[in-house]
């Protein structure tokens, strides 16, 4: 089984500041005047109103759109194979990098309260502090694997951490 993972760098302070702000610029960027369920959910999040009328999935998709508008999408080419994803995450946890493993970044929950879903989409995040700590552990000695799929995931995580540190951001991932 493969998963679609959409990773981003994001500044949690900037995102939480935008939620409930009523920002006209953010409304315009996300075209929240549309009557679509995700647009309504985005409008409610930006205006600080309840999203109870919208499905949990639409609200999570709307939050993802806000993260994209305020952050940066990262390449996800190495993050499709689920067996390798789980193996890489397990090996990163052994190295003390469980806060930034791919499984954590897509499944440990949202940094803000969102409605829960039973299955997909999943959301997870790593704070900027967790990215800094992990980067300090691996910047001079990146993890490696003899399994090319796992090694590709290690390279991807290394790149994500380098960018998160350079851009003073955390990581957030959505999985479908």
Secondary structure by P-SEA (a helix, b strand, c coil): cbbbbbbbbbcaaaaaaacccccaaaaaaaccccccaaaaaaaaaaaccccccccaaaaaaaaaaaaaaacccccccccccaaaaaaaaaaaaaaccccccccccccccccccccccccccbbbbbcaaaaaaaaaaccccccccccaaaaaaaaaaaaaaaaaaaacbbbbbbcc
